[in-house]
Amino acid sequence: MAPVATTTTADIAPAPVKPQTQTQVADPGKSRLNGPMKYNGLLDSYKHHEVTPAIGREFASDLQLSALLSSSNADELVRDLAVLVSRRGVVFFRGQDISPDDMMVLARRIGELSGRPAESNMCIHPVSEYTPELVHTPKTQMISAERQNKGGGIRRIHDDLSRWASVAWHSDVSFENVPSDYSMLKVNILPEAGGDTLWVDAYGVLDRMSPSFVEYLETLTAEHNAEFFHQEAENLGLKVRDDIERGNPLNKGSSLIAHHPIIRTNPVTGWKALFVNRGFTHRIDDVTKDESDMILNYLNQICIHNMDLQCRFRWEKGSVALWDNRCTWHSATFDYSEERRGDRASSLGEKPYLDPSSMRKSEGLRQEGNKW
């Protein structure tokens, strides 16, 4: 796999030097990339297979993420990993020994080496425990079925809402002004069966729409709203983290509402993707409610019903998934009653934007002469 454009370390604009006391910057949500990054194939020698033509690659246990971090060429390997994830949407790793601390190190380096804004750091979920060290040394977030059932979670099981399994499709913290770029999950406690996770290719879905409709969508923005987390925090005996910057200066305060372009550009690939999701996107800006409801219903349905744009991962002990939130949706299957628990490390990227020169993934692959 050999992408068309080349980005080296020199192509990533240097982070601005600022005094320790400075808290405001001119544009803390702007990517440092000057163009798409090149995948150099450094990971292709490890045993792997493409999960589906549209989305996903899976590596066997001979590729250990912990070993990448300790390699002499760690930066080159991690940079290539970031590009691979952004191209394939999600990448899976079996039999991993990586620790929660090293997950945080790897997630941070992936973001840094793929040109995220210097002001972006690790994601701090608004419903997080109050711990003194959280501001300076964020920890992995515990993903727990027991905890979600108590609070309500992305399914909002305590609200009078749809009980369809598809209600939980989402992109991580898209309700923040600066959402997540990459997320990594390692599930440690598994039910005997169930609790799989699905991803959908938000690049490829653009090819299922007419070009004129995509052009119209490119003129629109939408509201991403997670105000329901205030009630979830209360259910858990917490409050929304409005006392700190949640990983970026633009993510602060009690409001959990952001407005983003419906079509966004992934700066790592230069490809554009649909950027709405059923979990958090509830209103298109500057159109009537009826129009908003019709368009969002269509966008949700086109992602949910095109199964050939999806992949499904069955977890095993030691499995890790690493995905790009800018070009995928994901959802667990809630078909189990036992505890399901793991560690998630998510970083923050850039403020979503649409570059008029960005292309569809299918166009990019065709220009490269690549199958995926």
C-alpha atoms as one frame of an Amber mdcrd trajectory, in Angstrom:
protein
   0.000   0.000   0.000   1.682   3.225  -1.154  -0.271   6.487  -0.817   0.188
   9.285  -3.294   1.504  12.050  -1.054   4.572  12.148   1.149   4.815  13.792
   4.532   8.006  13.680   6.571   8.824  15.179   9.925   9.753  18.392   8.142
   6.239  18.650   6.762   4.770  18.922  10.233   4.862  22.540  11.319   6.855
  22.939  14.570   4.890  23.503  17.745   4.970  27.145  18.884   7.166  27.924
  21.853   5.148  29.583  24.578   5.720  30.587  28.208   4.560  28.114  30.823
   1.976  30.605  32.067   0.340  31.107  28.657  -3.088  29.466  28.451  -4.541
  31.040  25.295  -3.217  30.427  21.782  -4.233  31.851  18.433  -5.574  28.611
  16.945  -5.358  25.656  19.357  -7.524  23.502  17.084  -5.453  23.629  13.873
  -3.598  20.548  12.603   0.160  20.974  12.076   0.140  18.926   8.867   0.809
  20.667   5.572  -0.455  17.734   3.517  -1.393  14.038   3.656   1.065  11.572
   5.148   2.643   8.622   3.370   2.342   5.026   4.543   5.785   3.471   4.163
   4.727  -0.139   4.709   6.895  -0.683   7.793   4.224  -2.897   9.387   3.437
  -5.018   6.327   6.026  -7.698   7.188   3.998  -8.736  10.239   1.328 -11.396
   9.816  -1.949  -9.661   8.983  -5.108  -9.701   6.904  -7.647  -7.128   5.760
 -10.873  -7.669   7.728 -13.131  -6.460   4.902 -12.353  -4.680   1.631 -13.808
  -1.447   3.049 -12.490  -1.274   6.594 -10.198  -2.922   9.093  -6.871  -4.745
   9.285  -5.967  -7.397  11.864  -2.465  -8.299  13.071  -1.448 -11.470  14.857
   0.466 -11.490  18.149   3.897 -11.347  16.452   3.337  -7.589  16.293   3.436
  -6.357  19.887   2.491  -2.712  20.398   4.724  -2.591  23.475   7.674  -3.627
  21.295   6.999  -0.816  18.832   7.481   1.686  21.624  10.866   0.257  22.593
  12.176  -0.133  19.037  15.168   1.872  17.892  13.013   3.364  15.131   9.925
   3.756  17.323   8.916   7.129  15.870   8.954   5.817  12.297   6.939   2.739
  13.267   4.371   4.684  15.299   4.030   7.292  12.555   3.369   4.536  10.016
   0.870   2.978  12.415  -1.044   6.263  12.604  -1.250   6.497   8.819  -2.344
   2.863   8.506  -5.137   3.359  11.050  -6.328   6.509   9.294  -6.423   4.663
   5.973  -8.095   1.446   7.160 -10.281   3.128   9.805  -9.597   0.539  12.504
  -6.734  -1.884  13.139  -6.881  -4.906  15.476  -4.094  -6.624  17.385  -4.335
 -10.060  19.001  -2.511 -11.351  22.074  -1.141  -8.018  23.270   0.837  -7.507
  26.489   0.686  -3.686  26.441  -0.004  -2.092  29.847  -2.477   0.760  30.498
   0.449   3.163  31.025   2.027   2.178  27.711  -1.355   2.512  26.007  -1.341
   6.153  27.079   2.227   6.607  25.837   1.390   5.041  22.483  -1.853   6.987
  22.053  -0.043  10.235  22.836   2.785   9.506  20.384   0.369   8.534  17.598
  -1.310  11.917  17.888   1.930  13.856  18.154   3.573  12.090  15.197   0.529
  12.574  12.967   0.487  16.346  13.324  -2.212  17.022  15.893  -2.288  20.591
  17.299   0.410  21.190  19.878  -2.310  22.244  22.324  -4.188  18.939  22.024
  -3.442  16.257  24.577  -5.159  13.133  25.830  -8.941  13.071  26.002 -10.516
  13.637  29.409 -14.103  12.436  29.260 -16.554  14.900  30.834 -17.868  12.141
  33.095 -14.575  11.309  34.811 -13.627  10.704  38.404 -12.249  13.727  40.258
  -8.605  12.847  40.878  -5.901  15.423  41.667  -3.420  14.005  39.153  -5.884
  13.908  36.254  -5.004  17.359  34.908  -1.305  16.611  34.545  -1.224  12.852
  33.974  -4.458  11.589  32.402  -5.083   7.886  32.854  -6.808   5.363  30.626
 -10.565   5.512  30.962 -12.219   2.419  32.363 -14.916   1.104  30.038 -17.294
  -0.881  32.224 -20.712  -2.324  31.416 -21.624  -2.230  35.100 -20.742   1.468
  35.334 -22.554   2.330  32.083 -25.687   0.525  33.218 -25.681   2.568  36.401
 -25.108   5.895  34.655 -27.022   5.288  31.434 -24.114   5.391  28.980 -24.297
   6.132  25.286 -27.462   3.990  25.116 -29.136   6.262  27.712 -30.949   3.229
  29.080 -32.686   5.266  31.799 -34.273   7.643  29.255 -37.419   7.145  27.208
 -35.560   6.583  23.955 -35.302   4.015  21.194 -34.185   0.583  22.332 -32.864
  -0.331  18.901 -29.350  -1.741  19.113 -28.192   0.794  16.515 -28.856   3.738
  18.843 -25.311   3.588  20.245 -23.353   4.230  17.016 -21.010   7.147  17.714
 -17.643   8.803  17.202 -15.771   9.494  20.432 -16.518  12.878  22.067 -17.734
  14.451  18.823 -19.665  16.855  21.089 -16.386  18.579  22.021 -15.094  21.532
  20.014 -11.937  19.491  19.472 -12.991  15.834  19.286 -10.902  12.686  19.451
  -8.632  11.652  16.610  -7.477   8.190  17.719  -8.880   5.807  20.333  -7.436
   2.548  21.620  -9.326  -0.094  23.615  -8.131  -3.239  25.356 -10.913  -5.347
  26.868  -9.746  -7.260  29.946 -12.952  -8.825  31.284 -15.159 -10.505  28.718
 -18.542 -12.217  28.724 -18.524 -15.805  27.485 -20.152 -14.562  24.289 -21.366
 -11.169  23.105 -19.990  -7.685  23.532 -18.471  -7.492  20.055 -17.726  -4.062
  18.589 -18.649  -2.862  15.094 -17.150  -0.073  13.010 -18.462   1.610   9.856
 -16.394   3.268   7.131 -17.444   6.938   7.047 -15.196   7.541   4.025 -16.847
   4.903   1.884 -20.397   5.936   2.687 -19.907   9.051   0.542 -19.787   6.782
  -2.515 -23.324   5.601  -1.703 -24.687   9.125  -2.229 -25.106  11.145  -5.405
 -22.292  13.660  -6.024 -24.784  16.542  -5.982 -26.094  15.502  -2.559 -22.573
  15.262  -1.167 -21.905  18.749  -2.530 -24.960  19.985  -0.651 -23.873  18.276
   2.565 -20.514  20.020   2.248 -22.303  23.345   2.777 -23.834  22.237   6.087
 -22.834  21.986   9.723 -24.546  20.044  12.486 -24.929  20.209  16.234 -23.337
  17.429  18.288 -25.001  17.355  21.691 -24.154  15.295  24.794 -25.930  17.330
  27.459 -27.376  14.017  28.693 -23.996  13.368  30.321 -24.999  15.803  33.074
 -27.700  13.344  34.123 -25.329  10.393  33.737 -22.794  12.124  35.983 -25.495
  12.699  38.580 -26.501   9.031  38.379 -22.882   8.110  39.143 -22.534  10.616
  41.982 -20.254  12.848  39.906 -20.497  16.094  37.956 -19.350  17.006  34.488
 -15.677  18.010  34.425 -16.073  21.736  33.825 -13.188  22.699  36.110 -10.363
  21.833  33.681  -9.455  21.856  30.015 -10.586  18.470  28.735  -7.472  17.921
  26.636  -7.550  21.168  24.651  -8.144  24.854  25.553 -11.290  24.806  23.394
 -12.815  21.975  25.460 -13.751  23.634  28.718 -16.930  24.500  30.572 -20.209
  22.796  31.310 -21.647  22.950  27.783 -21.319  19.652  25.879 -22.457  21.002
  22.516 -20.347  21.650  19.409 -21.058  22.478  15.771 -19.031  20.686  13.086
 -19.090  20.347   9.284 -21.144  17.365   8.120 -18.307  16.417   5.758 -14.817
  16.758   7.231 -11.288  16.215   5.965  -8.921  13.791   7.659  -5.584  15.638
   7.475  -3.582  12.395   7.706  -5.032  10.957   4.477  -6.454  14.029   2.756
  -9.705  12.073   2.311 -13.126  13.374   3.308 -15.618  11.530   5.469 -19.148
  11.857   6.772 -18.976  13.384  10.248 -22.326  12.873  11.914 -23.311   9.988
  14.171 -26.501   8.696  15.705 -25.292   8.958  19.288 -24.494  12.671  19.405
 -25.699  14.418  16.214 -29.333  15.471  16.608 -29.765  18.693  14.595 -28.495
  20.112  11.313 -27.883  23.843  11.501 -29.780  26.456   9.459 -32.505  24.166
   8.095 -35.981  23.432   9.430 -36.446  20.670  11.969 -38.338  18.580   9.432
 -35.506  18.922   6.928 -32.948  18.153   9.622 -34.817  15.048  10.741 -35.164
  13.733   7.182 -31.509  14.292   6.302 -30.158  12.846   9.547 -32.444   9.844
   9.279 -31.116   9.192   5.771 -27.476   9.590   6.852 -27.966   7.255   9.806
 -29.746   4.676   7.686 -27.169   4.720   4.897 -24.437   3.927   7.427 -26.409
   1.355   9.416 -27.789  -0.584   6.423 -24.675  -0.781   4.243 -23.198  -3.846
   5.938 -20.411  -4.066   3.356 -19.026  -0.828   4.822 -18.825  -2.374   8.299
 -16.636  -4.787  10.197 -17.297  -6.651  13.443 -14.635  -7.636  15.981 -14.950
 -10.443  18.491 -12.781  -9.675  21.481 -10.358 -12.125  23.050  -8.263 -11.629
  26.150  -5.306  -9.464  25.143  -6.983  -8.023  22.040  -6.543  -4.332  21.224
  -8.456  -2.170  18.749  -7.075   1.155  17.505  -9.296   3.385  15.379  -9.601
   6.840  13.836 -12.722   8.690  15.028 -12.537  11.150  12.130 -13.504   8.510
   9.566 -15.423   5.815  11.479 -18.385   5.245  13.740 -18.378   2.418  16.254
 -20.714   0.666  18.668 -20.557  -2.280  21.006 -23.214  -4.971  20.851 -25.113
  -5.041  24.136 -26.070  -8.710  23.982 -24.688  -9.896  27.304 -25.485  -9.596
  30.992 -22.045 -10.200  32.530 -19.425  -7.554  33.231 -17.391  -6.355  30.243
 -14.508  -4.099  31.218 -11.447  -2.635  29.591  -9.054   0.300  29.314  -9.431
   3.014  26.694  -6.861   5.618  25.712  -8.124   8.425  23.469  -6.255  11.450
  22.201  -7.628  14.707  20.821  -6.954  15.866  17.300  -7.840  19.032  15.424
 -11.030  21.048  15.198 -13.025  19.465  12.337 -12.783  21.276   9.008 -13.428
  20.641   5.303 -10.626  21.267   2.825 -12.217  21.899  -0.612  -9.288  20.078
  -2.247  -9.811  16.859  -0.282 -11.112  13.833  -2.177 -13.123  10.716  -1.554
 -11.202   7.638  -0.427 -12.190   5.830  -3.621 -10.686   8.646  -5.692  -7.495
   8.637  -3.639  -7.062   4.874  -3.932  -7.723   5.011  -7.663  -5.068   7.687
  -8.140  -2.586   5.624  -6.122  -3.444   2.413  -7.935  -4.144   0.723  -4.611
  -6.895  -1.686  -3.625  -6.995  -0.392  -0.016
